[in-house]
Amino acid sequence: MAIERLYLQPEQGAKLFDRPIQDLQRALAADVSYLTHVFGRCERLVKEVNGQRRYTPNVYRGKDDYILLTPDNRDLGNYAFFVLDEPERFGVFPRMRAPFSLIVWVDMRTFEQNDDRNIFQLEMDILRVVSGHGVLRQGSVSVERVYHKAENVFEGFTLDEVDNQFLMSPYCGLRLQGELIINEDCITV
């Protein structure tokens, strides 16, 4: 089964925070041409390897099939995915807030911006889309932090020293961390 460039769960199945995530997916796929795949919210799967727990980011494809979203998965090319963190918080009901992260991994050799392969150009391209006006049909997003170091980009997931070579030049990754806010029109009763 091939992996589509924009991997969306069915629109009718999108609830709560998956709705703004889908809007951000579409915008990133449309405006950041060097992203090969833009995935939605990942799940953290746990495996036991040699008596130790390993946590990996995966996106559910259906029928008990998952796509592994680690930097050493060469089949993915340049990709992005979302992590929905906890806790979800309630404001004036039914306004809800949740911390989120957008993780992006790229091979810098696959794109050039004015003959300059630069992680800060990548960061600007992603921030421009995520914080753009009119991107979200419902809700809002704020980006509060950006991380570049391997231990921060894939925080919460287990990467060993071999995996970390995929975050050294010419590869790079970044993690945008912020908050998703959804409004009452996202919640259907």
Number of C-alpha atoms within 10 A of each C-alpha: 4 4 13 12 14 20 19 19 16 8 10 7 9 15 12 18 22 19 21 23 25 24 17 24 25 19 19 24 21 13 13 15 11 18 23 19 22 26 29 26 24 19 18 16 15 14 12 9 8 7 7 9 12 17 16 19 22 19 20 17 14 9 6 6 10 15 16 19 22 20 25 16 12 10 11 22 17 22 23 27 23 25 20 21 13 10 9 15 12 13 10 8 9 13 16 20 21 18 19 24 22 24 21 25 24 25 21 19 10 13 16 13 9 8 7 10 16 15 17 11 14 23 18 11 14 21 15 14 19 22 15 13 9 11 19 19 12 17 20 18 22 15 17 9 10 18 17 18 16 19 15 14 23 22 12 14 17 15 18 10 7 8 14 16 15 21 21 12 11 14 17 23 27 26 26 23 22 17 19 21 22 22 17 14 11 21 13 7 3
